[in-house]
Amino acid sequence: MRHDRGVLGEWGLSLPLAIMAALATGALIGALYAFLFNRLGMPSFVSTLSGLLATLGLQLYILGPTGSINLPFTSPLVGFGQLWILPA
């Protein structure tokens, strides 16, 4: 049985490296927001909203016009969402 390992798993990268990459990305985005707020005087709400719009645009670019990722019904993530987040 084949298990999906995600993009980083397909590239042969380990889980700790993926976690460190996610933390580094978050730190870089936080540093960018801090720069916009402290140096340029941009309100934090405006910088956060523009970051959200940029992220949604990147998502649309990566996923295409459908804008969704189809998960198999047997996926552990779908089961988690059904049992823990949205119980029947």
Distance bins in CASP14 RR format, pairs under 12 A and 6 or more apart:
PFRMAT RR
TARGET T0000
AUTHOR 0000-0000-0000
RMODE 2
METHOD distances of the structure
MODEL  1
1 72 0 0 0 0 0 1 0 0 0 0 0
1 74 0 0 0 0 0 1 0 0 0 0 0
2 10 0 0 0 0 0 1 0 0 0 0 0
2 72 0 0 0 0 0 1 0 0 0 0 0
3 9 0 0 0 0 0 1 0 0 0 0 0
3 10 0 0 0 0 0 1 0 0 0 0 0
3 72 0 0 0 0 0 1 0 0 0 0 0
3 74 0 0 0 0 0 1 0 0 0 0 0
3 75 0 0 0 0 1 0 0 0 0 0 0
3 76 0 0 0 0 1 0 0 0 0 0 0
3 77 0 0 0 0 0 1 0 0 0 0 0
4 10 0 0 0 0 1 0 0 0 0 0 0
4 69 0 0 0 0 0 1 0 0 0 0 0
4 70 0 0 0 0 0 1 0 0 0 0 0
4 71 0 0 0 0 1 0 0 0 0 0 0
4 72 0 0 0 0 1 0 0 0 0 0 0
4 74 0 0 0 0 0 1 0 0 0 0 0
4 75 1 0 0 1 0 0 0 0 0 0 0
4 76 0 0 0 0 1 0 0 0 0 0 0
4 77 0 0 0 0 1 0 0 0 0 0 0
5 11 0 0 0 0 1 0 0 0 0 0 0
5 12 0 0 0 0 1 0 0 0 0 0 0
5 13 0 0 0 0 1 0 0 0 0 0 0
5 14 0 0 0 0 0 1 0 0 0 0 0
5 15 0 0 0 0 1 0 0 0 0 0 0
5 18 0 0 0 0 1 0 0 0 0 0 0
6 12 0 0 0 0 0 1 0 0 0 0 0
6 13 0 0 0 0 1 0 0 0 0 0 0
6 15 0 0 0 0 0 1 0 0 0 0 0
6 18 0 0 0 0 1 0 0 0 0 0 0
6 69 0 0 0 0 0 1 0 0 0 0 0
6 71 0 0 0 0 0 1 0 0 0 0 0
6 75 0 0 0 0 0 1 0 0 0 0 0
6 77 0 0 0 0 0 1 0 0 0 0 0
7 13 0 0 0 0 1 0 0 0 0 0 0
7 18 0 0 0 0 1 0 0 0 0 0 0
7 21 0 0 0 0 0 1 0 0 0 0 0
7 22 0 0 0 0 0 1 0 0 0 0 0
7 62 0 0 0 0 0 1 0 0 0 0 0
7 69 0 0 0 0 0 1 0 0 0 0 0
8 14 0 0 0 0 1 0 0 0 0 0 0
8 15 0 0 0 0 1 0 0 0 0 0 0
8 16 0 0 0 0 0 1 0 0 0 0 0
8 17 1 0 0 1 0 0 0 0 0 0 0
8 18 1 0 1 0 0 0 0 0 0 0 0
8 19 0 0 0 0 1 0 0 0 0 0 0
8 20 0 0 0 0 0 1 0 0 0 0 0
8 21 1 0 0 1 0 0 0 0 0 0 0
8 22 0 0 0 0 1 0 0 0 0 0 0
9 15 0 0 0 0 1 0 0 0 0 0 0
9 17 0 0 0 0 1 0 0 0 0 0 0
9 18 1 0 0 1 0 0 0 0 0 0 0
9 21 0 0 0 0 0 1 0 0 0 0 0
10 18 0 0 0 0 0 1 0 0 0 0 0
11 17 0 0 0 0 1 0 0 0 0 0 0
11 18 0 0 0 0 1 0 0 0 0 0 0
11 21 0 0 0 0 0 1 0 0 0 0 0
12 18 0 0 0 0 1 0 0 0 0 0 0
13 19 0 0 0 0 0 1 0 0 0 0 0
13 20 0 0 0 0 1 0 0 0 0 0 0
13 21 1 0 0 1 0 0 0 0 0 0 0
13 22 0 0 0 0 0 1 0 0 0 0 0
14 20 0 0 0 0 1 0 0 0 0 0 0
14 21 0 0 0 0 0 1 0 0 0 0 0
15 21 0 0 0 0 0 1 0 0 0 0 0
15 22 0 0 0 0 0 1 0 0 0 0 0
16 22 0 0 0 0 0 1 0 0 0 0 0
16 23 0 0 0 0 0 1 0 0 0 0 0
17 23 0 0 0 0 0 1 0 0 0 0 0
17 24 0 0 0 0 0 1 0 0 0 0 0
18 24 0 0 0 0 0 1 0 0 0 0 0
18 25 0 0 0 0 0 1 0 0 0 0 0
19 25 0 0 0 0 0 1 0 0 0 0 0
19 26 0 0 0 0 0 1 0 0 0 0 0
20 26 0 0 0 0 0 1 0 0 0 0 0
20 27 0 0 0 0 0 1 0 0 0 0 0
21 27 0 0 0 0 0 1 0 0 0 0 0
21 28 0 0 0 0 0 1 0 0 0 0 0
22 28 0 0 0 0 0 1 0 0 0 0 0
22 29 0 0 0 0 0 1 0 0 0 0 0
23 29 0 0 0 0 0 1 0 0 0 0 0
23 30 0 0 0 0 0 1 0 0 0 0 0
24 30 0 0 0 0 0 1 0 0 0 0 0
24 31 0 0 0 0 0 1 0 0 0 0 0
25 31 0 0 0 0 0 1 0 0 0 0 0
25 32 0 0 0 0 0 1 0 0 0 0 0
25 55 0 0 0 0 0 1 0 0 0 0 0
26 32 0 0 0 0 1 0 0 0 0 0 0
26 33 0 0 0 0 1 0 0 0 0 0 0
26 34 0 0 0 0 0 1 0 0 0 0 0
26 55 0 0 0 0 0 1 0 0 0 0 0
27 33 0 0 0 0 0 1 0 0 0 0 0
27 34 0 0 0 0 0 1 0 0 0 0 0
28 34 0 0 0 0 0 1 0 0 0 0 0
28 35 0 0 0 0 0 1 0 0 0 0 0
29 35 0 0 0 0 0 1 0 0 0 0 0
29 36 0 0 0 0 0 1 0 0 0 0 0
29 47 0 0 0 0 0 1 0 0 0 0 0
29 48 0 0 0 0 0 1 0 0 0 0 0
29 50 0 0 0 0 0 1 0 0 0 0 0
29 51 1 0 0 1 0 0 0 0 0 0 0
29 52 0 0 0 0 0 1 0 0 0 0 0
29 54 0 0 0 0 1 0 0 0 0 0 0
29 55 0 0 0 0 1 0 0 0 0 0 0
29 58 0 0 0 0 0 1 0 0 0 0 0
30 36 0 0 0 0 1 0 0 0 0 0 0
30 37 0 0 0 0 1 0 0 0 0 0 0
30 38 0 0 0 0 0 1 0 0 0 0 0
30 44 0 0 0 0 0 1 0 0 0 0 0
30 47 0 0 0 0 1 0 0 0 0 0 0
30 48 0 0 0 0 1 0 0 0 0 0 0
30 51 0 0 0 0 0 1 0 0 0 0 0
31 37 0 0 0 0 0 1 0 0 0 0 0
31 38 0 0 0 0 0 1 0 0 0 0 0
31 39 0 0 0 0 0 1 0 0 0 0 0
31 47 0 0 0 0 0 1 0 0 0 0 0
32 38 0 0 0 0 0 1 0 0 0 0 0
32 39 0 0 0 0 0 1 0 0 0 0 0
32 40 0 0 0 0 0 1 0 0 0 0 0
32 42 0 0 0 0 0 1 0 0 0 0 0
32 44 0 0 0 0 0 1 0 0 0 0 0
32 47 0 0 0 0 1 0 0 0 0 0 0
32 48 0 0 0 0 0 1 0 0 0 0 0
32 50 0 0 0 0 0 1 0 0 0 0 0
32 51 0 0 0 0 1 0 0 0 0 0 0
32 54 0 0 0 0 0 1 0 0 0 0 0
33 39 0 0 0 0 0 1 0 0 0 0 0
33 40 0 0 0 0 0 1 0 0 0 0 0
33 41 0 0 0 0 0 1 0 0 0 0 0
33 42 0 0 0 0 1 0 0 0 0 0 0
33 43 0 0 0 0 0 1 0 0 0 0 0
33 44 1 0 0 1 0 0 0 0 0 0 0
33 45 0 0 0 0 0 1 0 0 0 0 0
33 46 0 0 0 0 0 1 0 0 0 0 0
33 47 1 0 1 0 0 0 0 0 0 0 0
33 48 1 0 0 1 0 0 0 0 0 0 0
33 49 0 0 0 0 0 1 0 0 0 0 0
33 50 0 0 0 0 1 0 0 0 0 0 0
33 51 0 0 0 0 1 0 0 0 0 0 0
33 52 0 0 0 0 0 1 0 0 0 0 0
33 54 0 0 0 0 0 1 0 0 0 0 0
34 40 0 0 0 0 0 1 0 0 0 0 0
34 41 0 0 0 0 0 1 0 0 0 0 0
34 42 0 0 0 0 0 1 0 0 0 0 0
34 44 0 0 0 0 1 0 0 0 0 0 0
34 47 0 0 0 0 1 0 0 0 0 0 0
34 48 0 0 0 0 0 1 0 0 0 0 0
35 41 0 0 0 0 1 0 0 0 0 0 0
35 42 0 0 0 0 1 0 0 0 0 0 0
35 44 0 0 0 0 0 1 0 0 0 0 0
35 47 0 0 0 0 1 0 0 0 0 0 0
36 42 1 0 1 0 0 0 0 0 0 0 0
36 43 0 0 0 0 1 0 0 0 0 0 0
36 44 0 0 0 0 1 0 0 0 0 0 0
36 45 0 0 0 0 0 1 0 0 0 0 0
36 46 0 0 0 0 1 0 0 0 0 0 0
36 47 1 0 1 0 0 0 0 0 0 0 0
36 48 0 0 0 0 1 0 0 0 0 0 0
36 49 0 0 0 0 0 1 0 0 0 0 0
36 50 0 0 0 0 1 0 0 0 0 0 0
36 51 0 0 0 0 1 0 0 0 0 0 0
37 43 1 0 0 1 0 0 0 0 0 0 0
37 44 1 0 1 0 0 0 0 0 0 0 0
37 45 0 0 0 0 0 1 0 0 0 0 0
37 46 0 0 0 0 1 0 0 0 0 0 0
37 47 1 0 0 1 0 0 0 0 0 0 0
37 48 0 0 0 0 1 0 0 0 0 0 0
38 44 0 0 0 0 0 1 0 0 0 0 0
38 47 0 0 0 0 0 1 0 0 0 0 0
39 47 0 0 0 0 0 1 0 0 0 0 0
40 46 0 0 0 0 0 1 0 0 0 0 0
40 47 0 0 0 0 1 0 0 0 0 0 0
40 50 0 0 0 0 0 1 0 0 0 0 0
41 47 0 0 0 0 1 0 0 0 0 0 0
42 48 0 0 0 0 1 0 0 0 0 0 0
42 49 0 0 0 0 0 1 0 0 0 0 0
42 50 0 0 0 0 1 0 0 0 0 0 0
42 51 0 0 0 0 0 1 0 0 0 0 0
43 49 0 0 0 0 1 0 0 0 0 0 0
43 50 0 0 0 0 0 1 0 0 0 0 0
44 50 0 0 0 0 0 1 0 0 0 0 0
44 51 0 0 0 0 0 1 0 0 0 0 0
45 51 0 0 0 0 0 1 0 0 0 0 0
45 52 0 0 0 0 0 1 0 0 0 0 0
46 52 0 0 0 0 0 1 0 0 0 0 0
46 53 0 0 0 0 0 1 0 0 0 0 0
47 53 0 0 0 0 0 1 0 0 0 0 0
47 54 0 0 0 0 0 1 0 0 0 0 0
48 54 0 0 0 0 0 1 0 0 0 0 0
48 55 0 0 0 0 0 1 0 0 0 0 0
49 55 0 0 0 0 0 1 0 0 0 0 0
49 56 0 0 0 0 0 1 0 0 0 0 0
50 56 0 0 0 0 0 1 0 0 0 0 0
50 57 0 0 0 0 0 1 0 0 0 0 0
51 57 0 0 0 0 1 0 0 0 0 0 0
51 58 0 0 0 0 1 0 0 0 0 0 0
51 59 0 0 0 0 0 1 0 0 0 0 0
52 58 0 0 0 0 0 1 0 0 0 0 0
52 59 0 0 0 0 0 1 0 0 0 0 0
53 59 0 0 0 0 0 1 0 0 0 0 0
53 60 0 0 0 0 0 1 0 0 0 0 0
54 60 0 0 0 0 0 1 0 0 0 0 0
54 61 0 0 0 0 0 1 0 0 0 0 0
55 61 0 0 0 0 0 1 0 0 0 0 0
55 62 0 0 0 0 0 1 0 0 0 0 0
56 62 0 0 0 0 0 1 0 0 0 0 0
56 63 0 0 0 0 0 1 0 0 0 0 0
56 67 0 0 0 0 1 0 0 0 0 0 0
57 63 0 0 0 0 1 0 0 0 0 0 0
57 64 0 0 0 0 0 1 0 0 0 0 0
57 65 0 0 0 0 0 1 0 0 0 0 0
57 67 0 0 0 0 0 1 0 0 0 0 0
58 64 0 0 0 0 0 1 0 0 0 0 0
58 67 0 0 0 0 0 1 0 0 0 0 0
59 65 0 0 0 0 0 1 0 0 0 0 0
59 66 0 0 0 0 0 1 0 0 0 0 0
59 67 1 0 0 1 0 0 0 0 0 0 0
59 68 0 0 0 0 1 0 0 0 0 0 0
59 69 0 0 0 0 1 0 0 0 0 0 0
60 66 0 0 0 0 1 0 0 0 0 0 0
60 67 1 0 0 1 0 0 0 0 0 0 0
60 68 0 0 0 0 0 1 0 0 0 0 0
61 67 0 0 0 0 1 0 0 0 0 0 0
62 68 0 0 0 0 0 1 0 0 0 0 0
62 69 0 0 0 0 1 0 0 0 0 0 0
63 69 1 0 0 1 0 0 0 0 0 0 0
63 70 0 0 0 0 0 1 0 0 0 0 0
69 75 0 0 0 0 0 1 0 0 0 0 0
69 77 0 0 0 0 0 1 0 0 0 0 0
69 78 0 0 0 0 0 1 0 0 0 0 0
70 77 0 0 0 0 0 1 0 0 0 0 0
70 78 0 0 0 0 0 1 0 0 0 0 0
71 77 1 0 0 1 0 0 0 0 0 0 0
71 78 1 0 1 0 0 0 0 0 0 0 0
71 79 0 0 0 0 1 0 0 0 0 0 0
71 80 0 0 0 0 0 1 0 0 0 0 0
71 81 0 0 0 0 0 1 0 0 0 0 0
71 82 0 0 0 0 0 1 0 0 0 0 0
72 78 1 0 0 1 0 0 0 0 0 0 0
72 79 0 0 0 0 0 1 0 0 0 0 0
73 79 0 0 0 0 1 0 0 0 0 0 0
73 81 0 0 0 0 0 1 0 0 0 0 0
73 82 0 0 0 0 1 0 0 0 0 0 0
74 82 0 0 0 0 0 1 0 0 0 0 0
75 81 0 0 0 0 1 0 0 0 0 0 0
75 82 0 0 0 0 0 1 0 0 0 0 0
76 82 0 0 0 0 0 1 0 0 0 0 0
76 83 0 0 0 0 0 1 0 0 0 0 0
76 84 0 0 0 0 0 1 0 0 0 0 0
77 83 0 0 0 0 0 1 0 0 0 0 0
77 84 0 0 0 0 0 1 0 0 0 0 0
77 85 0 0 0 0 0 1 0 0 0 0 0
78 84 0 0 0 0 0 1 0 0 0 0 0
78 85 0 0 0 0 0 1 0 0 0 0 0
78 86 0 0 0 0 0 1 0 0 0 0 0
79 85 0 0 0 0 1 0 0 0 0 0 0
79 86 0 0 0 0 1 0 0 0 0 0 0
79 87 0 0 0 0 0 1 0 0 0 0 0
79 88 0 0 0 0 0 1 0 0 0 0 0
80 86 0 0 0 0 0 1 0 0 0 0 0
80 87 0 0 0 0 0 1 0 0 0 0 0
81 87 0 0 0 0 1 0 0 0 0 0 0
81 88 0 0 0 0 0 1 0 0 0 0 0
82 88 1 0 0 1 0 0 0 0 0 0 0
END
